[in-house]
Amino acid sequence: MTDMDWYAEFAGQARRRQLRPEPEWACGAVLDPVVVRSVQRFQVGESGDGENLIASAGRHRAAVELFVEEERTHARLLARLLEAAGARTIDGHWSDALFIRVRRACGPRLELMVLLIAEVVALGYYRALRDGAGDALTTEVAARILADEERHVPFHVDRLRERGIHGFVRAVWRVLTAGAVGIVLFGHGRALRGLGVPRIAFAAETWARFEQVLVDVHRGPSPVPGPRLRARPRGLV
C-alpha cells in the first residue's frame, strides 16, 4: 500500500471510531490483581507522545499522525478499563523508559524496528487479554485495540521495507526481539498464565510472528498468515 492508501485507511478508521459508541464503562470490570498490574504497564506504553515518530515520518507524516492518535486512544481505553476495575493508572515503568531509550538511540530505521517489535508483542498480549480475561468489558476493549494493532504491523512493515533490512541489521533485530520477549515474560508472565497463555506459548507465537515480519520486510507481504494461538481455558495447562 502507498502512503496515500495508508492515510485513507487510518482516516477511515478515525471516522468509524467517532461514530462507534463507547464501551459500557458503567458495567464495571472484574480483573485479577496480577492482570491489573500488567494492564497498567501496557497503558503506560500506549501513552507515549509520539512526537519523535511524527518528526521522522517524512512523506508518511499524515498517516503516522493518525497512527499516534490511535495509540493515544488505546491508552485512554485502557485507563477507562482500569478505572472500571477500581484501579488507577501509573505514571511510568522502567520497561517503557528502556523501550523509548532504545527506540530513539540510532535513527529512524532502528526506531521503526523497535516499534515493530512492540507491535508484534502487542498482538499476542491483547489477544490473550481478549480471550482469557473472562470479563465482558475487558474483552470488548482488548478486541478494539487488537483490531487496530493488526493493521499497525503491516503499516510499519511497508515503511521499513523502504529502508531495507539486511545482514547484520537483521541479526541485531533478532537480538532486540529476544530481549523484548524476555522482558515481557519476566514482567507479564504471571498475568499471561492467568489469561490462559503459558510463557512458552506466548514466546513461540511472538517469535513466529516476528519471523513472518522479517519475511514480509524482505520479500513483500506473505499470503499465508502467521500462527495464532488462542488463549487456553484456565486449568488445562
C-alpha positions as a LaTeX table, in Angstrom:
\begin{tabular}{lrrr}
\hline
Residue & $x$ (\AA) & $y$ (\AA) & $z$ (\AA) \\
\hline
Met1 & 0.00 & 0.00 & 0.00 \\
Thr2 & 1.16 & 3.54 & $-0.74$ \\
Asp3 & 1.37 & 6.32 & 1.82 \\
Met4 & $-1.91$ & 7.73 & 0.47 \\
Asp5 & $-3.55$ & 4.31 & 0.82 \\
Trp6 & $-2.43$ & 4.12 & 4.45 \\
Tyr7 & $-3.62$ & 7.65 & 5.15 \\
Ala8 & $-7.05$ & 6.75 & 3.74 \\
Glu9 & $-7.11$ & 3.58 & 5.84 \\
Phe10 & $-6.29$ & 5.41 & 9.09 \\
Ala11 & $-8.60$ & 8.31 & 8.28 \\
Gly12 & $-11.47$ & 5.92 & 7.60 \\
Gln13 & $-10.87$ & 4.17 & 10.89 \\
Ala14 & $-10.81$ & 7.53 & 12.70 \\
Arg15 & $-14.22$ & 8.37 & 11.26 \\
Arg16 & $-15.62$ & 4.98 & 12.25 \\
Arg17 & $-14.22$ & 5.40 & 15.76 \\
Gln18 & $-16.01$ & 8.74 & 16.16 \\
Leu19 & $-19.33$ & 7.10 & 15.26 \\
Arg20 & $-18.85$ & 4.00 & 17.40 \\
Pro21 & $-20.44$ & 4.05 & 20.86 \\
Glu22 & $-18.15$ & 3.90 & 23.88 \\
Pro23 & $-17.91$ & 0.60 & 25.77 \\
Glu24 & $-20.35$ & 0.24 & 28.66 \\
Trp25 & $-17.99$ & 1.59 & 31.30 \\
Ala26 & $-20.74$ & 1.72 & 33.92 \\
Cys27 & $-20.95$ & $-2.09$ & 33.89 \\
Gly28 & $-17.57$ & $-2.23$ & 35.58 \\
Ala29 & $-14.83$ & $-4.82$ & 35.15 \\
Val30 & $-13.53$ & $-7.65$ & 37.30 \\
Leu31 & $-9.84$ & $-8.36$ & 36.82 \\
Asp32 & $-7.30$ & $-10.39$ & 38.73 \\
Pro33 & $-4.83$ & $-8.06$ & 40.52 \\
Val34 & $-1.95$ & $-9.60$ & 38.55 \\
Val35 & $-3.72$ & $-8.74$ & 35.28 \\
Val36 & $-4.44$ & $-5.24$ & 36.58 \\
Arg37 & $-0.72$ & $-4.62$ & 37.13 \\
Ser38 & 0.01 & $-5.93$ & 33.66 \\
Val39 & $-2.61$ & $-3.70$ & 32.03 \\
Gln40 & $-1.23$ & $-0.70$ & 33.95 \\
Arg41 & 2.18 & $-1.23$ & 32.35 \\
Phe42 & 0.73 & $-1.63$ & 28.86 \\
Gln43 & $-1.32$ & 1.52 & 29.40 \\
Val44 & 1.91 & 3.43 & 30.06 \\
Gly45 & 3.37 & 2.04 & 26.86 \\
Glu46 & 0.38 & 3.22 & 24.83 \\
Ser47 & 0.62 & 6.72 & 26.32 \\
Gly48 & 3.73 & 7.96 & 24.52 \\
Asp49 & 3.53 & 11.40 & 22.92 \\
Gly50 & 4.72 & 10.17 & 19.51 \\
Glu51 & 6.34 & 13.47 & 18.59 \\
Asn52 & 9.63 & 11.83 & 17.61 \\
Leu53 & 7.81 & 9.35 & 15.37 \\
Ile54 & 5.91 & 12.15 & 13.66 \\
Ala55 & 9.02 & 14.28 & 13.20 \\
Ser56 & 10.89 & 11.47 & 11.42 \\
Ala57 & 7.93 & 10.20 & 9.36 \\
Gly58 & 8.77 & 12.09 & 6.14 \\
Arg59 & 6.13 & 11.63 & 3.46 \\
His60 & 4.23 & 9.27 & 5.77 \\
Arg61 & 3.65 & 12.06 & 8.28 \\
Ala62 & $-0.11$ & 12.36 & 7.82 \\
Ala63 & $-0.64$ & 8.60 & 8.31 \\
Val64 & 1.78 & 8.48 & 11.26 \\
Glu65 & $-0.11$ & 11.30 & 12.98 \\
Leu66 & $-3.28$ & 9.21 & 12.74 \\
Phe67 & $-1.39$ & 6.13 & 13.96 \\
Val68 & $-0.20$ & 8.07 & 17.01 \\
Glu69 & $-3.76$ & 9.20 & 17.65 \\
Glu70 & $-4.89$ & 5.56 & 17.62 \\
Glu71 & $-2.20$ & 4.71 & 20.19 \\
Arg72 & $-3.48$ & 7.54 & 22.39 \\
Thr73 & $-6.98$ & 6.14 & 22.03 \\
His74 & $-5.67$ & 2.78 & 23.23 \\
Ala75 & $-4.15$ & 4.47 & 26.27 \\
Arg76 & $-7.47$ & 6.15 & 27.02 \\
Leu77 & $-9.42$ & 2.90 & 26.65 \\
Leu78 & $-7.04$ & 1.06 & 28.98 \\
Ala79 & $-7.22$ & 3.90 & 31.50 \\
Arg80 & $-11.01$ & 3.74 & 31.48 \\
Leu81 & $-10.86$ & $-0.06$ & 31.80 \\
Leu82 & $-8.62$ & 0.25 & 34.86 \\
Glu83 & $-11.00$ & 2.80 & 36.33 \\
Ala84 & $-13.91$ & 0.45 & 35.72 \\
Ala85 & $-11.97$ & $-2.26$ & 37.56 \\
Gly86 & $-11.37$ & 0.07 & 40.53 \\
Ala87 & $-7.69$ & 0.57 & 39.73 \\
Arg88 & $-5.61$ & 3.59 & 38.81 \\
Thr89 & $-3.09$ & 4.24 & 36.06 \\
Ile90 & 0.61 & 4.51 & 36.88 \\
Asp91 & 2.94 & 7.35 & 35.92 \\
Gly92 & 5.64 & 5.20 & 34.36 \\
His93 & 7.55 & 1.93 & 34.33 \\
Trp94 & 11.20 & 1.09 & 33.75 \\
Ser95 & 10.43 & $-1.22$ & 30.84 \\
Asp96 & 8.67 & 1.58 & 28.93 \\
Ala97 & 11.51 & 4.01 & 29.67 \\
Leu98 & 14.01 & 1.44 & 28.34 \\
Phe99 & 11.90 & 0.86 & 25.23 \\
Ile100 & 11.80 & 4.59 & 24.45 \\
Arg101 & 15.54 & 5.00 & 25.00 \\
Val102 & 16.41 & 2.10 & 22.69 \\
Arg103 & 13.86 & 3.17 & 20.11 \\
Arg104 & 15.38 & 6.64 & 19.78 \\
Ala105 & 19.02 & 5.58 & 20.01 \\
Cys106 & 20.15 & 5.17 & 16.40 \\
Gly107 & 17.87 & 6.96 & 13.99 \\
Pro108 & 14.59 & 6.34 & 12.18 \\
Arg109 & 15.33 & 2.81 & 10.94 \\
Leu110 & 16.09 & 1.42 & 14.40 \\
Glu111 & 13.11 & 3.32 & 15.77 \\
Leu112 & 10.85 & 1.54 & 13.29 \\
Met113 & 12.44 & $-1.81$ & 14.05 \\
Val114 & 11.89 & $-1.44$ & 17.80 \\
Leu115 & 8.38 & $-0.11$ & 17.25 \\
Leu116 & 7.55 & $-3.18$ & 15.17 \\
Ile117 & 8.80 & $-5.41$ & 17.98 \\
Ala118 & 6.38 & $-3.67$ & 20.33 \\
Glu119 & 3.50 & $-4.07$ & 17.87 \\
Val120 & 4.23 & $-7.79$ & 17.39 \\
Val121 & 4.29 & $-8.30$ & 21.17 \\
Ala122 & 1.06 & $-6.34$ & 21.49 \\
Leu123 & $-0.75$ & $-8.66$ & 19.07 \\
Gly124 & $-0.19$ & $-11.64$ & 21.33 \\
Tyr125 & $-0.89$ & $-9.72$ & 24.51 \\
Tyr126 & $-4.20$ & $-8.19$ & 23.50 \\
Arg127 & $-5.35$ & $-11.47$ & 22.00 \\
Ala128 & $-4.64$ & $-13.16$ & 25.35 \\
Leu129 & $-6.46$ & $-10.37$ & 27.19 \\
Arg130 & $-9.44$ & $-10.63$ & 24.85 \\
Asp131 & $-9.74$ & $-14.39$ & 25.02 \\
Gly132 & $-8.70$ & $-15.09$ & 28.59 \\
Ala133 & $-9.92$ & $-12.28$ & 30.86 \\
Gly134 & $-13.40$ & $-13.73$ & 31.36 \\
Asp135 & $-14.83$ & $-10.22$ & 31.68 \\
Ala136 & $-17.15$ & $-8.70$ & 29.07 \\
Leu137 & $-15.83$ & $-5.13$ & 29.26 \\
Thr138 & $-12.19$ & $-6.25$ & 29.12 \\
Thr139 & $-12.94$ & $-8.48$ & 26.16 \\
Glu140 & $-14.50$ & $-5.59$ & 24.24 \\
Val141 & $-11.68$ & $-3.16$ & 25.00 \\
Ala142 & $-8.99$ & $-5.69$ & 24.10 \\
Ala143 & $-10.81$ & $-6.60$ & 20.87 \\
Arg144 & $-10.97$ & $-2.96$ & 19.79 \\
Ile145 & $-7.27$ & $-2.44$ & 20.43 \\
Leu146 & $-6.33$ & $-5.73$ & 18.77 \\
Ala147 & $-8.18$ & $-4.78$ & 15.59 \\
Asp148 & $-6.03$ & $-1.64$ & 15.35 \\
Glu149 & $-2.79$ & $-3.46$ & 16.15 \\
Glu150 & $-3.42$ & $-5.95$ & 13.35 \\
Arg151 & $-3.36$ & $-3.00$ & 10.95 \\
His152 & $-0.34$ & $-1.33$ & 12.55 \\
Val153 & 2.05 & $-4.19$ & 11.83 \\
Pro154 & 1.68 & $-4.15$ & 8.00 \\
Phe155 & 1.79 & $-0.33$ & 8.08 \\
His156 & 5.20 & $-0.32$ & 9.75 \\
Val157 & 6.36 & $-3.22$ & 7.58 \\
Asp158 & 5.63 & $-1.13$ & 4.48 \\
Arg159 & 7.57 & 1.80 & 5.93 \\
Leu160 & 10.53 & $-0.32$ & 6.96 \\
Arg161 & 10.66 & $-2.12$ & 3.61 \\
Glu162 & 11.65 & 1.19 & 2.02 \\
Arg163 & 14.74 & 1.41 & 4.25 \\
Gly164 & 15.88 & $-2.20$ & 3.84 \\
Ile165 & 16.95 & $-4.70$ & 6.50 \\
His166 & 19.88 & $-6.96$ & 5.67 \\
Gly167 & 22.69 & $-8.98$ & 7.19 \\
Phe168 & 24.00 & $-7.63$ & 10.46 \\
Val169 & 20.96 & $-5.40$ & 10.99 \\
Arg170 & 18.66 & $-8.43$ & 10.81 \\
Ala171 & 20.81 & $-10.17$ & 13.44 \\
Val172 & 20.60 & $-7.12$ & 15.71 \\
Trp173 & 16.83 & $-7.05$ & 15.22 \\
Arg174 & 16.57 & $-10.67$ & 16.33 \\
Val175 & 18.63 & $-9.93$ & 19.44 \\
Leu176 & 16.42 & $-6.95$ & 20.31 \\
Thr177 & 13.30 & $-9.06$ & 19.80 \\
Ala178 & 14.62 & $-11.83$ & 22.02 \\
Gly179 & 15.37 & $-9.25$ & 24.72 \\
Ala180 & 11.90 & $-7.72$ & 24.42 \\
Val181 & 10.20 & $-11.11$ & 24.69 \\
Gly182 & 12.29 & $-11.89$ & 27.76 \\
Ile183 & 11.27 & $-8.62$ & 29.41 \\
Val184 & 7.60 & $-9.31$ & 28.67 \\
Leu185 & 7.80 & $-12.83$ & 30.06 \\
Phe186 & 9.53 & $-11.53$ & 33.19 \\
Gly187 & 7.09 & $-8.68$ & 33.77 \\
His188 & 3.84 & $-10.17$ & 32.46 \\
Gly189 & 4.34 & $-13.93$ & 32.64 \\
Arg190 & 2.04 & $-14.46$ & 35.62 \\
Ala191 & $-0.67$ & $-12.35$ & 34.01 \\
Leu192 & $-0.38$ & $-14.26$ & 30.74 \\
Arg193 & $-0.60$ & $-17.54$ & 32.62 \\
Gly194 & $-3.72$ & $-16.28$ & 34.38 \\
Leu195 & $-5.17$ & $-15.41$ & 30.98 \\
Gly196 & $-4.58$ & $-18.97$ & 29.81 \\
Val197 & $-1.39$ & $-18.48$ & 27.79 \\
Pro198 & 1.75 & $-20.19$ & 29.16 \\
Arg199 & 5.02 & $-18.31$ & 28.82 \\
Ile200 & 6.42 & $-20.76$ & 26.27 \\
Ala201 & 3.32 & $-20.49$ & 24.08 \\
Phe202 & 3.45 & $-16.69$ & 24.14 \\
Ala203 & 7.17 & $-16.69$ & 23.31 \\
Ala204 & 6.73 & $-19.18$ & 20.45 \\
Glu205 & 3.80 & $-17.30$ & 18.95 \\
Thr206 & 5.56 & $-13.93$ & 19.21 \\
Trp207 & 8.75 & $-15.27$ & 17.66 \\
Ala208 & 6.87 & $-16.91$ & 14.77 \\
Arg209 & 5.05 & $-13.65$ & 14.10 \\
Phe210 & 8.34 & $-11.73$ & 14.18 \\
Glu211 & 9.94 & $-14.14$ & 11.72 \\
Gln212 & 6.97 & $-13.55$ & 9.40 \\
Val213 & 7.61 & $-9.80$ & 9.70 \\
Leu214 & 11.22 & $-10.40$ & 8.61 \\
Val215 & 9.94 & $-12.25$ & 5.56 \\
Asp216 & 7.43 & $-9.51$ & 4.76 \\
Val217 & 10.02 & $-6.74$ & 5.06 \\
His218 & 12.41 & $-8.58$ & 2.74 \\
Arg219 & 10.06 & $-10.08$ & 0.13 \\
Gly220 & 6.72 & $-8.37$ & 0.48 \\
Pro221 & 3.60 & $-9.48$ & 2.36 \\
Ser222 & 3.01 & $-13.22$ & 2.59 \\
Pro223 & $-0.43$ & $-14.55$ & 1.57 \\
Val224 & $-0.21$ & $-17.04$ & 4.43 \\
Pro225 & $-0.96$ & $-15.57$ & 7.89 \\
Gly226 & 1.29 & $-16.45$ & 10.81 \\
Pro227 & 0.13 & $-18.83$ & 13.54 \\
Arg228 & $-2.44$ & $-17.61$ & 16.01 \\
Leu229 & $-2.71$ & $-19.34$ & 19.34 \\
Arg230 & $-5.88$ & $-18.68$ & 21.24 \\
Ala231 & $-5.76$ & $-18.46$ & 24.99 \\
Arg232 & $-6.50$ & $-21.78$ & 26.64 \\
Pro233 & $-9.17$ & $-22.07$ & 29.32 \\
Arg234 & $-7.76$ & $-21.97$ & 32.83 \\
Gly235 & $-6.85$ & $-25.32$ & 34.29 \\
Leu236 & $-5.97$ & $-27.03$ & 31.01 \\
Val237 & $-2.27$ & $-26.11$ & 31.08 \\
\hline
\end{tabular}
